[in-house]
Amino acid sequence: MRNALILGDEELRRAANALGLEEGGDRPDVVLVDADNDDSVARATGLASLPRVFIATAARAGLLRAAGYAYVVERPVAPGSLGPVLFAMERARPRAARVVVCCAASGATGRTLLVANLTLRLARTASVVAVDATGTGALAWRLGARVAPWAEIASVGSDLGEAHLRLAAAERDGALILGGTGIPDGPLLGRVVELCATQRLVLIDAPAYRPPPELMARADRVLVCANPDPASAAATAALIADLAARDVHLVVSQTEERDAPAVSALFGRPASFLLPRDEAACRASLLHRGAAGGRLGRAYDALAEIVAAEREA
């Protein structure tokens, strides 16, 4: 727990800073609320999806606890009183899933095939949601699943919750598949990922060219898919430059290990993962709409193991 949104005075800010909390992150880990200040409380009302700690006088703290709020600190606030509450909150929180976004600067880079194969492999040992944010419905087709179009999800409006997403999704080999045809807007994508990522690993097949900022703001890891040719390398370099603040890893398809030096020279950076050309495995996976085998399948196995290990770290 590092990033905090502090809705309070300097006393609260000093206590938070003494505990190593910093302001200004894209996604606050916790919201610290001065419950004696009406403006702070009003702002906190719209942040119910984030963990909140309320700081209040003894009388108001008692009312908050009676109303069911578990994380309350009585004034005067100090590191010694705030720290134990933050520690208790951290231990009680469900293990947050990693959000892995797979994107590309162009089509035909193997992005959807990668998401499909990671989904099937990771679902053997973890709770997984695969989200097709491209608007094509290609991920659901490749996995042999029938899912609701994005317009149906959007029609729920501000009441959208986990139950609605379960109804809109389909299950395949233990994984939930979400997102059919129709291009979702950024705010809807952000809300869907936020709902899915409470306890599940979320894999996202992102739109080509420029993924929505609402999606990237929630990404723990970004896999940028590309092909080993000059046009793909040039477009990919521009995309990676736009994503410079993210944990970006380059995945190059149709490439052998012996080609690694040439790939590094072409892209101006080493590839994190190389996926071999294996047309027979691709054809077979299309026929039965399942996991790829062969050399390509073994490469997917290795990448899935890395993602799974990072999630447990």
N, C-alpha and C positions, 0 to 999 in steps of 0.2 A: 504494500500500500504506500504509494509515493505521491501521487497527485491529488490535490484537494481543491475544492471550490469553497472558499471561506466567505460566508455571509454573516459577518460580524465585525466586532471592533478590534482594536490593536491588541488588547489583552488576549483575545482568542487567537489572533494571528501569531503572536509571540509564542504561545503554548504549542501551536501547530508546528511552527518552524523549529522549535526546540526538539520536536519528535521526528524531524526529518521530512515533514510534509512540505511540498512545494506547490505553488499556484501556477496556473498557466498551461497545464497540459491539455491535449485535445479531448481526453476522456477522463474526467475526475474519477478517482477510486472511491472517494467519499465526499459528502457535502457536510460541512460544519455550519450549523444554523444557530444564530442568536435568537432564541425563542422569546426573548423579552422585547424584541424589535419587530413591530408589525410588518415593516417592509421586507425584512429578511424572511419572515414566515410566509409572506405572500409569494416571494420568489421561490421558496422551497416547495411550495404546493405543486408547482409544475415540474418538480424533479423527483416525483415519487418512484421512478424506476431506478434511481441511484441510491446507494446506502447513505443514510442520513444520521448524524449525531446532533442532538439538540442540547444547547447550553442554556440554562435558565436559573432563576432564583429558586430557593428551596420550595416555595409555595407552588410556583408554576411547574417545577420539575415533578412534584407529586401528582399534579393533574395530568401531565404527559404520561407518566407511568400508568396511572389509572386508566388512561385512554388506550393503553396497549403499546405505547412506544417503548421499545426495549433499551435503546441506547440514548441515555440522558445523563448529562453531567451537571451537577449543581455548581453555582458560583460560590466562591471565586474560582475561575478556571485556571488550571496550571498543568504542566506536563505530567505531574504525578497523579492527577485525577483524570485527565483526558486519555493518557496512554493506556491504562487498563481497559477502558471502554473500547478503544480502537482495537486492542488485541482480541477482546472477546468477540467483536464484530467480525474480525478477520477469520477467526476460527469457526464461526457459525455460518459464514457464507458458503453457498454451494461452490464446488470447484468450477471455476469459469472455463468454458471451452475455448480452445484456440479457434480463431477465425482465419482461414487460409483462402486468399483470393488468387484465382488463376486468371491471368489476363494476357493480352497480346496486342501488338500494334497493327495486326492485320489478321485476316482469316486464314484457314487451312494451315494452322501451326500445330495441330494436335491437342489444342487446349481442352476441348470437350471430352476427347478420348482420355486425356490425363485425369480430369475430374471424375469421370465415370469409373476408371480403374482404381483410383485412390479411394473412392466411396466404397466400392465392393470389398476392397481389402481391409480398410480400416473398420468397417462395420462388423467384422468378425470379432473384434475385441473391444470396441468402443461404441458409444451412442453417437450416431452421425446423421447430420442433415446435409443434403446436397441441394444447393439453390442454383437454378438456371436463371441468371439475370440478363441473358442475351435477348430474350423475347422470341426466340426461334422455336423453343420447345425441343431442341435437339438432344439435350441431356436426358430428358424423360424418354424420348424415342429410343435412344441408344440403350437405355436400361430397361426397356420394355414396360414402362410405367405410364399410366394415364393420370394426369394431374389437371387441376383447374387452371384456366388461363389467368393471367395477372389482373385482368379487368374484374374478374370475380372477387379476387382478394381485395383490390382497391375499393370495391363497392361497399365494403364493410365500414370504411371510414375510420374515424377516431376510436371506435369501439374494438378495433382489431386486437385479438388476443391469441394466446397459444392454441386455444380450442379451435378457433377459426382456421389457423394454419394446419392443424392436424386434419381437418375436414378437406382442406384444399390439396393436401399432399397425398402421395401414394407410397406404400412400403415395398421395398425390394431387398431381400436378403438381409433384413434387419436395419436397413437405412431408410430414412424418410427422404423422398424426392419431392421437391417443391419448385414451382415456377414453370408455367406453360407458355403459350404464345402471347404476344402483346408485350410491348416494351414498358417495364415499370419505371416510374420516375425515382429520382434520388431519395426523397424523403420516405417513400414507401419501402424502398430497399433497405434503408437504414433501420426503419422500424421492424421489418421482418427479421433482419440479422440480430437486432437487439433482443427480440423475443426468442429466437432460436438458440442464442448463445448462452443461456443461463446454465445449462448443464451438458450441452452437446458440443461435439466437434462440428464446426460448420465449414463446408467446402463450397466455394462459390465459383461458378463459371461466369466470369464477368464479361460485359460487352467489349467488343474489340475497339481499338483506337484509344479512347479516353474513359476509363472507369469513373463512375460518379463519385464525387468527393465524399458523399455521405456513406458510400460503401468503403472507400479507402480509409476513412477515419476509424473504422472498426476493425481493420485488418491487423492481425498479429504478424502474419507473414504473407508476402506477395511473391507468387511464382509467375515470372514473365516468360511466356512461351514464344519460341522463334524458330525459324528455319535457317540452315547454314548457307545463305546466299546474300549478296551485297544489298539488295533491296530490303530484305527483312532486317538485316543488321542496321541499316540506316534508320529505318522506322523505329526499330526497337531502341536504339540509342536515344532518340528523342523522347520516347515513352519513359525510359529509365531515368532520364534527366528530370522529367516532371515528377517522378516518384522518389526523388533523391532522399527525402526525409524518412522513407519507409525501409523496412527490412526486406530488400528486394533480392531475389535469387533468379538467375537466368537458367532456363531450361531449353536446351536446343535439341530438336528432334532430328531423326534421320542422320545421326552422327555416331561414329565409332570412337572408342577411347583413343585410338591412335591419332585421331583428328583433333585432339584437344588443343595442341599448340596453334594449329591453323584457326580454330574457332576463337581462341583468345585474341589472335591478331585481327581477325575479321570484326569482332565486336568491341575490341578495345578493353576487354575485361575477360577473366576466365568464366566459363560456364559452371554453375553450381552442379548441374545434372545434365548428362548426355543420354539421350534415348536413341537406341539403335534403329536402323531401318529394318523392319520385319513385316513385309507385306502379307506373308502367310498368316501371321498372328492377327493382323488387322482384319483380314477377310474372315477369319474364323470367329473373331469376337463380334463382328457385324452379323454373322449368320445366326448365332445363338444369343446375341445381345447380352453378353456376359463379360467376364474378366478376360483380358488378353493373356495368352500363354507364350511359350517360346522365349526367345531372348528379350523381346519387348516386355513380356510379362515379368521376367526376372528383374528388369530395370524398374518396373513399377513396384515390385515387391520391396526393393531396396529403398526407394523413395518413400513408400508408405511406412516402412520401419522407422525412418528418420523423423517423419511427421509425428508418429505415435510416441516415439521416445521424447521428443521435444514437449509434447503435451503433458507427459508425466513429470517432466523436470520441474 
